């Protein structure tokens, strides 16, 4: 894949702005990066992390490294996005609206659709599909609910998300993933999708260790990771007090982890790996499957 040219696209945060303004009864407006200049973007970004004034139970919000264009600074192979929910501000990296392989992040969309429209038996299996990244369950659900991804994309306004012939070749963007999880936390805070993310297993159903990317971000509350069959693509999304962050990388787990660390101020590769190793998530007692299919990439 040729290097992706930089262009300025910013995260859609209207819903977060509305929620924040209505929840505090504020009369002043917060300027979204979509209408701000690059210089103003940097000023807003600088104000977000320093504002423990926007207090969250987990402490200060994670700060992003921004370039002169107001985009998250990371390698061109990685697409990254963040939404600061209390402040109604969001940032993206280059080419943030370009659909990329969704990998196992698509299970979040499938899972929510099953919770909303599936049978009682199927809804009980959503947690396992997400926490253990179970490909067999994803394939089963997608056969039964082939409309699931496109329906969720329409319901939640995910304009660059689309389902494929099989679940594993569906496409989305880091921006859409962030938007979806942000909306889910507002509309359905008790969703089993979010609960499954809070209890992700260190080892996936296919035996792959989920110890990469944003999974180890200090202070995060929930996570979901994804990877392709050939391990040539990796992705991750996390949420914590006051924020949601996601990234998709054309590259291995180490490249993915390096790139997301580059995009976050005061976070290094070793911090993410160390935090993941010490994470007290609910581990599975089941034996990993010998052969499970995720995507054809």
Wavefront OBJ file of the C-alpha trace (Angstrom):
o trace
v 0.000 0.000 0.000
v 1.501 3.416 -0.944
v 2.035 5.976 1.835
v -1.179 7.766 2.672
v -1.045 11.521 1.951
v -1.866 13.758 4.856
v -5.164 15.519 4.717
v -7.145 17.247 7.395
v -10.172 15.365 8.680
v -11.422 15.839 12.216
v -13.546 13.685 14.449
v -17.290 14.239 14.435
v -18.150 15.104 18.020
v -21.587 16.733 17.840
v -23.164 14.111 20.068
v -20.464 14.450 22.704
v -20.773 18.249 22.628
v -24.534 18.108 23.056
v -24.267 15.638 25.919
v -21.629 17.672 27.691
v -23.400 20.991 27.295
v -26.741 19.593 28.402
v -25.271 17.715 31.344
v -23.633 20.792 32.874
v -26.142 23.364 31.712
v -23.386 25.467 30.188
v -24.155 28.544 28.112
v -20.734 28.955 26.545
v -19.866 27.115 23.350
v -16.953 24.790 22.755
v -15.337 25.083 19.354
v -15.024 21.806 17.531
v -11.765 21.029 15.682
v -13.845 20.673 12.525
v -14.238 24.460 12.407
v -11.004 25.503 14.088
v -7.745 26.459 12.429
v -4.621 24.377 12.997
v -3.377 26.904 15.529
v -6.693 26.843 17.361
v -6.642 23.045 17.307
v -3.345 23.053 19.144
v -4.646 25.561 21.674
v -7.711 23.419 22.368
v -5.584 20.287 22.600
v -3.244 21.967 25.033
v -6.166 22.988 27.209
v -7.786 19.548 27.328
v -5.088 17.612 29.189
v -4.146 20.428 31.504
v -7.736 20.659 32.584
v -7.974 18.393 35.376
v -10.638 21.072 35.722
v -12.576 18.551 33.671
v -12.143 16.040 36.379
v -12.746 12.378 35.706
v -12.685 9.484 38.185
v -9.510 8.185 36.541
v -7.629 11.474 36.681
v -6.450 13.599 33.777
v -7.387 12.796 30.192
v -4.749 11.271 27.878
v -3.057 13.952 25.780
v -2.401 13.570 22.065
v 0.677 14.585 20.080
v -0.554 16.907 17.329
v 1.334 18.070 14.256
v 1.190 21.534 12.691
v -2.049 20.610 10.913
v -3.763 19.690 14.153
v -3.670 15.958 13.347
v -2.538 13.180 15.670
v 1.160 12.601 15.058
v 1.754 8.972 14.113
v 3.143 6.885 11.271
v 1.204 6.975 7.979
v 0.536 3.235 8.274
v -1.729 3.932 11.268
v -5.123 5.614 11.455
v -5.936 6.944 14.923
v -8.806 8.856 16.546
v -9.831 10.059 20.002
v -12.916 11.683 21.505
v -12.833 13.561 24.807
v -16.345 13.024 26.024
v -16.502 15.580 28.847
v -15.194 18.368 26.628
v -16.753 17.571 23.287
v -13.452 17.669 21.393
v -11.993 15.036 19.102
v -8.839 14.532 17.020
v -7.768 12.246 14.179
v -4.644 11.258 12.323
v -4.211 11.526 8.552
v -6.757 9.898 6.209
v -9.095 9.382 9.147
v -12.170 8.821 6.986
v -10.639 6.184 4.723
v -12.318 2.770 5.285
v -9.808 0.134 6.404
v -10.094 -3.546 7.362
v -12.220 -3.597 10.506
v -10.686 -6.873 11.717
v -12.245 -8.026 14.997
v -13.412 -4.533 15.898
v -16.388 -5.371 13.672
v -17.508 -7.756 16.429
v -18.487 -4.693 18.460
v -21.055 -3.735 15.818
v -22.266 -7.291 15.327
v -22.556 -7.771 19.071
v -24.686 -4.678 19.605
v -26.999 -5.676 16.761
v -27.479 -9.124 18.286
v -28.244 -7.529 21.652
v -30.875 -5.323 20.033
v -32.408 -7.829 17.590
v -31.136 -11.332 18.336
v -32.609 -14.308 20.136
v -32.226 -14.733 23.885
v -29.721 -17.545 23.334
v -27.608 -15.430 20.980
v -27.535 -12.408 23.274
v -26.030 -14.575 25.994
v -23.086 -15.399 23.705
v -22.158 -11.821 22.806
v -19.864 -11.372 25.802
v -17.767 -14.389 24.826
v -17.481 -13.299 21.197
v -16.059 -9.931 22.229
v -14.014 -10.673 25.351
v -12.294 -13.704 23.768
v -12.508 -12.400 20.203
v -14.194 -15.643 19.189
v -14.192 -15.932 15.385
v -16.517 -18.940 15.264
v -19.213 -17.021 17.112
v -18.697 -13.993 14.871
v -19.105 -16.170 11.788
v -22.224 -17.793 13.234
v -23.801 -14.452 14.126
v -22.971 -12.932 10.743
v -24.580 -15.864 8.931
v -27.726 -15.394 11.004
v -27.669 -11.580 10.917
v -25.924 -10.557 7.649
v -27.534 -7.129 7.884
v -25.995 -6.449 11.312
v -22.999 -4.290 10.364
v -24.814 -2.123 7.833
v -27.798 -1.713 10.155
v -25.592 -0.545 13.047
v -23.707 1.773 10.674
v -27.001 3.397 9.713
v -28.368 3.555 13.272
v -25.225 5.143 14.717
v -24.230 7.293 11.756
v -21.040 5.402 10.915
v -20.704 6.715 7.377
v -17.478 4.905 6.489
v -18.438 1.486 7.842
v -19.792 -1.347 5.685
v -20.311 -5.080 6.045
v -18.567 -7.530 3.720
v -19.627 -10.863 2.255
v -18.077 -12.370 5.369
v -17.678 -10.648 8.730
v -13.885 -10.654 8.493
v -13.714 -8.502 5.362
v -15.958 -5.720 6.637
v -14.498 -2.211 6.739
v -14.579 0.720 9.122
v -12.439 3.616 10.359
v -10.869 4.472 13.707
v -13.158 7.500 13.704
v -16.293 5.374 13.293
v -15.207 2.989 16.045
v -14.663 5.907 18.430
v -17.994 7.442 17.478
v -19.808 4.132 18.022
v -18.341 3.419 21.460
v -18.899 7.035 22.531
v -22.553 6.843 21.519
v -22.965 3.429 23.122
v -21.716 4.768 26.445
v -24.337 7.516 26.281
v -27.304 5.596 24.874
v -26.704 2.109 26.278
v -24.236 2.412 29.189
v -25.158 -1.068 30.397
v -24.614 -2.715 27.024
v -23.029 -6.158 27.184
v -20.640 -4.920 24.478
v -19.089 -2.477 26.947
v -19.105 -5.053 29.717
v -17.312 -7.556 27.478
v -14.687 -4.921 26.679
v -14.142 -4.432 30.404
v -13.413 -8.147 30.789
v -11.291 -8.893 27.738
v -9.256 -12.057 27.969
v -5.437 -11.866 27.775
v -5.524 -14.798 25.323
v -8.028 -14.903 22.464
v -10.012 -17.935 21.387
v -7.482 -18.687 18.630
v -4.564 -18.567 21.078
v -3.289 -15.112 20.049
v -2.171 -12.923 22.955
v -4.103 -9.675 23.139
v -1.156 -7.743 24.546
v -0.661 -4.943 22.050
v -1.754 -1.510 20.970
v -4.015 0.519 23.219
v -4.881 -2.479 25.411
v -2.245 -1.457 27.949
v -3.097 2.247 28.090
v -2.852 3.179 31.785
v -6.224 4.005 33.283
v -8.322 2.449 30.517
v -11.478 0.612 31.562
v -12.229 -1.557 28.533
v -10.590 -2.701 25.314
v -11.062 -4.677 22.100
v -8.264 -5.760 19.806
v -8.163 -7.104 16.249
v -5.686 -8.770 13.879
v -5.684 -10.375 10.454
v -4.919 -14.004 9.612
v -1.471 -13.137 8.330
v -0.849 -10.755 11.273
v -0.343 -8.012 8.687
v -2.990 -5.714 10.196
v -3.712 -4.876 13.841
v -6.261 -2.670 15.579
v -7.394 -1.689 19.058
v -9.922 0.504 20.819
v -10.131 1.503 24.485
v -12.328 3.654 26.646
v -11.692 5.236 30.000
v -13.002 8.044 32.195
v -13.920 10.776 29.733
v -12.447 9.409 26.497
v -12.550 6.790 23.739
v -9.512 6.065 21.532
v -8.987 3.729 18.567
v -6.337 2.881 15.974
v -5.910 0.627 12.921
v -2.452 -0.238 11.572
v -1.176 -1.898 8.429
v 1.561 -3.782 10.223
v 2.381 -6.166 13.056
v 1.471 -5.880 16.719
v 4.767 -4.169 17.545
v 4.313 -1.572 14.806
v 0.754 -0.957 15.993
v 1.889 -0.497 19.592
v 4.744 1.806 18.585
v 2.443 3.997 16.523
v -0.235 4.454 19.167
v 2.463 5.252 21.725
v 3.809 7.923 19.358
v 0.375 9.497 19.155
v -0.024 9.921 22.927
v 1.941 12.388 25.043
v 4.077 10.888 27.835
v 3.336 7.308 26.754
v 6.020 5.028 25.338
v 6.004 1.549 23.866
v 7.328 -0.004 27.072
v 4.564 1.673 29.096
v 1.856 0.008 27.005
v 3.495 -3.417 27.064
v 4.215 -3.262 30.788
v 0.695 -2.153 31.629
v -0.819 -4.915 29.498
v 1.269 -7.586 31.233
v 0.054 -6.396 34.617
v -3.568 -5.919 33.616
v -5.968 -7.705 35.917
v -8.544 -8.587 33.282
v -10.672 -11.686 33.579
v -8.670 -14.529 32.035
v -10.360 -17.428 30.316
v -10.006 -20.960 31.629
v -10.823 -22.462 28.264
v -8.123 -23.944 26.063
v -7.386 -21.858 22.927
v -8.668 -23.235 19.660
v -6.036 -24.667 17.365
v -7.347 -23.030 14.220
v -9.757 -20.129 14.092
v -10.383 -17.830 11.167
v -10.411 -14.064 11.669
v -9.926 -12.337 8.323
v -8.424 -13.201 4.985
v -5.815 -10.446 5.104
l 1 2 3 4 5 6 7 8 9 10 11 12 13 14 15 16 17 18 19 20 21 22 23 24 25 26 27 28 29 30 31 32 33 34 35 36 37 38 39 40 41 42 43 44 45 46 47 48 49 50 51 52 53 54 55 56 57 58 59 60 61 62 63 64 65 66 67 68 69 70 71 72 73 74 75 76 77 78 79 80 81 82 83 84 85 86 87 88 89 90 91 92 93 94 95 96 97 98 99 100 101 102 103 104 105 106 107 108 109 110 111 112 113 114 115 116 117 118 119 120 121 122 123 124 125 126 127 128 129 130 131 132 133 134 135 136 137 138 139 140 141 142 143 144 145 146 147 148 149 150 151 152 153 154 155 156 157 158 159 160 161 162 163 164 165 166 167 168 169 170 171 172 173 174 175 176 177 178 179 180 181 182 183 184 185 186 187 188 189 190 191 192 193 194 195 196 197 198 199 200 201 202 203 204 205 206 207 208 209 210 211 212 213 214 215 216 217 218 219 220 221 222 223 224 225 226 227 228 229 230 231 232 233 234 235 236 237 238 239 240 241 242 243 244 245 246 247 248 249 250 251 252 253 254 255 256 257 258 259 260 261 262 263 264 265 266 267 268 269 270 271 272 273 274 275 276 277 278 279 280 281 282 283 284 285 286 287 288 289 290 291 292 293 294 295 296 297
